[in-house]
Amino acid sequence: MDVSLNSDQFFGFYPVLQGGVGMAKDIKFTFYGIMWSGGTVQHGVIGLNLVLE
């Protein structure tokens, strides 16, 4: 499992969680999650419109 904290001028900070679990010899369950922070300061407030992917 990996966790990273990324930053972008437009999207702001967005932590990412990704991983995988072996279910059988040829089958692997993978997953990911991203928390979009809403970007730079908007109307004097940081992180408007948080989105979870």
Secondary structure as the mmCIF struct_conf table of DSSP 4:
data_model
#
loop_
_struct_conf.conf_type_id
_struct_conf.id
_struct_conf.beg_label_comp_id
_struct_conf.beg_label_asym_id
_struct_conf.beg_label_seq_id
_struct_conf.end_label_comp_id
_struct_conf.end_label_asym_id
_struct_conf.end_label_seq_id
STRN STRN1 ASP A 2 ASP A 8
TURN_TY1_P TURN_TY1_P1 GLN A 9 PHE A 11
STRN STRN2 GLY A 12 ALA A 24
TURN_TY1_P TURN_TY1_P2 LYS A 25 ASP A 26
STRN STRN3 ILE A 27 TRP A 36
BEND BEND1 THR A 40 THR A 40
STRN STRN4 GLN A 42 GLN A 42
TURN_TY1_P TURN_TY1_P3 HIS A 43 GLY A 44
STRN STRN5 VAL A 45 VAL A 45
BEND BEND2 ILE A 46 GLY A 47
BEND BEND3 ASN A 49 ASN A 49
STRN STRN6 VAL A 51 LEU A 52
#
